[in-house]
Amino acid sequence: MEYTFSDRTNNLKPSAIREIFKYASDPSVVSLSAGNPSPDAFPIKELEEISARLFKEKPIELLQYSITEGYAPLRSYLLKYMKEKYNIGTENDDILITTGAQQIMDFATKSLVNEGDVIITEAPSFIGSLNTFRSYNARLVGVEVESDGMNMEKLEQALQSNNNVRFIYTIPNFQNPSGVTMSLEKRKKLYELAKKYSVLIVEDNPYGDLRYSGEFLPAIKTMDSENIVLYAGSFSKVVSPGMRVAYVIAPQQIIQKMTVCKQGSDVHTNIWSQMVCYEFMTKYDFEKHLENLRTIYRKKAQFCMDLLDKYCVPNITYDKIDGGLFIWCKLPHNVDMLDFCKKAIENKVCVVPGNAFLTDENEISHGFRINFSTPTDEQLEKGIRILGELAKNI
């Protein structure tokens, strides 16, 4: 039988990163392509203790259906915590607990975007979000990311020249894939442009707690006097990605609509995971845990940058980072980036080609993404040394 697929999925392609994972599964290959937390980052003992206690004290609540909006104690605590610590959230906002931040992008698009409507994103941007936007037949418009964030002149040009722009998607802290952090000046300008053109902002911040150097910058959501920002937070990089717990703080009317979408998708987020996250935040030293993560990633990031300086520069260049899990590497313009990435795989090193993160994957990119959180120090040195040798022989 010949299968006919829906218009929404017919042109979707497999994630480039997931395809690369097929090569990375070979134990002889050094994978610099993942985005996983370090194996040293998981609070295994604490999560084991919490789970055992919950199964002993609240087994039915742990195993039964729950409400779509999320575990009430976690929702209440997160609203309080985010307001007191980061000044995020207003009296007009509400919160929804989701199955990972990817689901926030799905529900935001499903709730707000009609087929053919425009979503403006950073270029490059997170491939998972881009594919979600594509699945609803949104028209994607990319705006160049500079060393301090999205180019604001080009953003305004995009807002002026495109009708039906539904929202601007941004990852302001240690952006995936570029590692770039948006400056405070540009955060303010982005918000002013969104106000001026009556466009929403989806602020995705999975890496904000992983700043290990430089100055903390306030979220765009802290400026939200007009109720136009949807703020996405996640436990994936600070507790566990496998638990699939994230949250969105946004205007009540939008949360209500996203909740209806969730009811038709998976009813509610895994209640065990939600309860464990709540217990971990409230009965353990969560701030000390975050500082431990920063210590781990500070060391790994510096080691990675030292290796790049030793083996790759000037044939491969990069921008220093202050947080997150990724470094964006740039090849000379006369070098075919895709050919370089293929040669890297042939030499048992996986990186992610830069065009995978563009709104149009056929555009030319001279960059590729590496991840330093997952590999061991030995793997990292081996992989970067091989990349440096390849770059010298281009």
C-alpha positions in Angstrom: 0.0 0.0 0.0 1.2 3.5 -0.8 0.7 5.8 2.2 -0.4 9.4 1.9 0.7 11.7 4.7 -0.8 14.9 6.0 0.4 18.2 4.5 1.7 19.1 8.0 4.1 16.2 8.1 4.8 15.5 4.5 7.8 17.9 4.3 9.2 17.2 7.7 12.7 15.7 7.8 14.3 13.6 10.6 16.2 15.6 13.1 19.8 16.0 11.9 21.0 15.5 15.5 19.0 12.3 15.9 20.5 11.0 12.6 24.0 11.8 13.7 23.3 9.8 16.9 23.2 6.7 14.7 26.9 7.2 14.1 27.5 8.3 17.7 26.2 5.0 19.0 29.4 3.4 17.8 31.6 3.1 20.9 34.7 3.9 18.7 33.2 7.3 17.8 33.8 10.4 19.9 30.4 12.2 20.0 30.6 16.0 20.4 27.0 16.2 19.0 24.8 15.4 22.0 23.2 18.0 24.3 23.0 15.8 27.3 23.9 16.9 30.9 27.1 15.5 32.3 26.8 12.1 33.9 28.2 13.8 37.0 25.3 16.3 37.1 22.5 14.0 38.2 21.4 14.0 41.9 20.9 10.3 41.9 21.0 9.7 45.6 18.5 12.4 46.4 16.1 11.3 43.6 16.3 7.8 44.8 15.5 8.8 48.4 12.6 11.0 47.3 11.1 8.3 45.1 11.3 5.7 47.9 9.7 8.0 50.4 6.9 9.0 48.0 6.1 5.4 47.2 5.9 4.7 50.9 3.9 7.8 51.9 1.8 8.7 48.8 1.6 5.7 46.5 -1.9 6.3 45.2 -1.3 10.0 44.5 1.9 9.0 42.7 0.2 6.5 40.5 -3.2 7.9 39.9 -4.4 10.4 37.2 -3.8 14.0 38.0 -5.0 17.4 36.8 -3.8 18.8 33.4 -2.4 22.1 34.8 0.1 20.2 36.9 0.8 19.1 40.4 -0.7 21.9 42.5 2.1 22.2 45.1 4.8 22.4 42.3 2.8 25.0 40.4 2.3 27.2 43.4 5.9 26.9 44.5 7.3 27.6 41.1 5.2 30.8 40.8 6.5 32.0 44.1 10.1 30.9 43.5 10.4 32.5 40.0 8.8 35.7 41.2 11.0 36.0 44.3 14.3 34.9 42.7 14.0 36.3 39.2 11.0 38.7 39.3 9.3 36.6 36.6 5.5 36.5 36.6 2.7 39.1 37.1 -0.8 39.0 38.5 -2.0 38.4 35.0 0.1 35.2 34.5 -0.5 31.6 35.2 1.6 28.4 35.0 1.3 25.1 33.2 3.5 22.1 33.8 4.5 20.4 30.6 6.2 17.2 29.3 9.5 18.9 28.5 10.0 22.4 27.1 9.5 21.0 23.6 5.8 20.6 24.4 5.6 24.3 25.3 6.7 25.1 21.8 4.1 22.7 20.4 1.2 24.1 22.4 2.2 27.7 21.8 2.3 27.1 18.1 -0.9 25.0 18.1 -2.7 27.7 20.2 -1.5 30.8 18.4 -0.4 30.0 14.8 -2.4 29.3 11.7 -1.0 27.7 8.6 1.1 30.2 6.8 1.5 32.6 9.7 5.0 33.8 10.4 7.3 32.9 13.4 10.5 34.9 13.6 13.4 32.9 15.1 17.1 33.4 15.7 19.4 32.1 13.0 20.8 29.7 14.0 18.2 28.3 16.5 17.2 25.1 18.3 16.4 22.4 15.8 13.7 20.9 18.0 11.7 24.1 18.1 12.2 24.8 14.4 10.8 21.3 13.5 7.8 21.9 15.9 7.0 25.2 14.1 7.4 23.5 10.7 4.9 20.8 11.7 2.2 23.4 11.9 3.1 24.8 8.4 4.3 28.1 9.9 6.5 30.2 7.8 9.8 30.7 9.5 11.9 33.8 9.2 15.4 33.7 10.6 17.2 36.7 12.0 21.0 36.6 12.3 22.5 36.0 15.7 25.5 38.2 16.5 28.0 37.8 19.4 25.5 39.7 21.7 22.3 38.2 20.4 19.8 38.7 17.6 20.5 41.6 15.1 17.9 44.1 16.1 17.9 46.1 12.8 17.2 42.9 10.9 14.6 41.9 13.4 12.7 45.2 12.8 13.1 44.7 9.1 11.5 41.2 9.4 8.7 42.6 11.5 8.0 45.4 8.9 8.2 43.1 5.9 6.1 40.2 7.1 2.4 40.0 7.8 0.8 37.8 10.4 3.9 37.5 12.6 2.6 35.5 15.6 5.6 35.5 17.8 9.4 35.9 18.1 11.2 32.9 19.4 14.4 33.5 21.4 16.8 31.6 23.6 18.5 34.6 25.3 20.9 32.7 27.6 23.8 30.6 26.2 21.8 29.9 23.1 21.5 26.5 21.5 23.4 26.1 19.2 25.5 29.3 19.2 26.3 29.6 23.0 25.6 33.4 22.6 23.9 35.4 25.4 21.7 38.3 24.4 22.8 41.6 25.9 20.6 43.6 28.2 20.3 46.4 25.6 19.1 43.9 23.0 16.6 42.3 25.4 15.1 45.7 26.1 15.1 46.5 22.3 13.5 43.1 21.5 10.7 43.8 24.0 10.1 47.3 22.6 9.9 46.0 19.1 7.4 43.3 20.1 5.3 46.0 21.7 5.6 48.3 18.8 4.5 45.6 16.3 2.0 43.8 18.6 3.8 40.5 18.5 4.3 37.9 21.3 7.6 36.7 22.5 8.4 33.1 23.4 11.4 33.2 25.7 13.0 29.8 26.0 15.5 29.6 29.0 16.7 26.0 29.7 20.2 27.1 30.4 19.8 30.3 32.4 20.8 28.6 35.7 24.0 27.3 34.2 25.9 30.6 34.2 29.4 30.0 35.5 31.0 33.3 34.6 30.0 36.9 33.7 27.1 39.0 34.9 23.6 37.7 35.4 21.1 39.3 33.1 17.3 39.7 33.8 14.9 37.7 31.7 12.8 39.5 29.0 9.8 38.3 31.0 10.8 40.7 33.8 10.0 43.6 31.4 6.5 42.2 30.6 4.2 45.1 31.4 2.1 44.4 28.3 1.4 40.6 28.9 3.2 39.6 25.7 5.9 37.2 26.9 5.6 33.4 27.3 8.5 32.2 29.5 9.6 28.6 29.2 11.6 27.0 32.0 12.8 23.4 32.4 14.2 20.9 34.8 15.9 19.0 32.0 19.3 20.6 32.4 19.2 21.1 36.2 17.7 17.9 37.4 17.0 15.3 34.7 16.0 15.4 31.0 14.5 11.9 31.2 12.0 13.0 33.8 10.5 15.4 31.1 9.3 18.2 33.4 9.1 21.8 32.2 6.8 24.8 32.8 5.5 27.9 31.0 4.6 31.1 32.8 2.4 33.2 30.5 -0.8 35.3 30.4 -3.8 33.4 31.8 -5.8 33.4 28.6 -2.9 31.7 26.8 -2.3 29.2 29.5 -6.0 28.3 29.4 -5.8 27.6 25.7 -2.5 25.6 26.1 -4.1 23.6 28.8 -6.9 22.5 26.5 -4.2 21.5 24.0 -2.5 19.4 26.6 -5.8 17.7 27.5 -5.9 16.4 23.9 -2.3 15.5 23.9 -1.2 13.6 27.0 -3.8 14.6 29.7 -1.1 15.6 32.2 2.7 15.5 32.7 4.1 12.5 34.5 2.9 13.0 38.1 5.8 11.0 39.7 8.3 13.3 38.0 6.4 16.4 39.1 6.3 15.3 42.7 9.9 14.4 42.7 10.9 17.8 41.4 8.8 19.5 44.0 10.3 17.5 46.8 13.8 18.1 45.5 13.3 21.9 45.3 11.6 22.2 48.7 13.3 19.6 50.9 16.9 19.6 49.7 19.4 22.4 49.1 18.4 23.2 45.5 20.7 26.3 45.3 23.7 24.3 46.4 22.8 21.7 43.7 22.8 24.5 41.1 26.1 25.8 42.3 27.5 22.2 42.0 26.3 22.1 38.4 28.0 25.4 37.6 31.3 24.1 39.1 31.1 21.0 36.9 30.3 22.9 33.7 32.8 25.7 34.4 35.6 23.2 34.5 34.4 21.3 31.4 33.8 24.4 29.4 37.2 25.9 30.2 38.9 22.6 29.4 37.1 22.5 26.0 38.0 26.1 25.2 41.7 25.4 26.1 41.7 22.4 23.8 40.2 24.5 21.0 42.9 27.1 21.5 45.6 24.4 21.5 44.5 22.3 18.5 42.1 24.3 16.3 42.6 28.1 16.4 43.1 29.8 13.9 41.8 27.3 11.4 38.6 26.9 13.5 37.4 29.9 15.5 34.8 30.3 18.2 33.4 32.8 20.7 34.1 32.3 24.4 31.0 31.3 26.5 29.9 32.1 30.0 27.4 29.3 30.5 25.4 26.5 28.9 26.5 23.3 27.2 27.5 24.3 23.7 30.2 26.0 21.6 29.7 27.2 18.1 32.8 26.6 15.9 33.4 28.5 12.7 35.3 27.5 9.6 36.8 29.8 7.0 34.3 30.8 4.3 36.2 28.9 1.6 35.7 25.6 3.5 32.7 23.4 2.7 31.3 22.9 6.2 29.2 19.8 5.3 32.2 18.2 3.7 34.2 18.9 6.8 31.5 17.3 9.1 31.4 14.2 6.9 35.2 13.9 7.1 35.0 14.3 10.8 32.5 11.3 11.0 34.9 9.3 8.7 37.6 10.0 11.4 35.3 8.9 14.2 34.2 12.3 15.5 30.6 13.6 15.4 29.6 17.2 15.4 26.3 18.9 14.3 26.5 20.8 11.0 25.3 24.4 11.3 22.7 24.3 8.5 20.6 22.0 10.7 19.9 24.9 12.9 18.7 27.3 10.2 15.2 28.1 9.1 16.2 27.0 5.6 18.4 24.0 5.8 19.6 24.6 2.3 21.2 27.9 3.3 25.0 28.0 3.5 26.5 27.8 7.0 30.1 27.9 8.0 29.6 26.8 11.5 29.1 23.6 13.5 28.1 22.9 17.1 30.0 20.9 19.6 28.9 19.8 23.1 31.4 19.5 25.9 29.1 18.3 28.8 28.7 14.7 27.8 32.1 13.4 26.7 34.8 12.5 29.1 38.0 14.7 29.2 39.8 12.0 27.3 37.1 11.8 24.6 37.0 15.6 24.4 40.7 15.9 23.8 40.8 13.2 21.3 37.8 14.6 19.3 39.0 18.2 19.3 42.6 17.1 18.3 41.1 15.2 15.3 39.0 18.3 14.3 42.1 20.4 14.5 44.1 18.0 12.3 41.3 18.0 9.7 41.1 21.8 9.7 44.9 22.1 9.1 44.6 19.9 6.1 41.7 21.6 4.4 
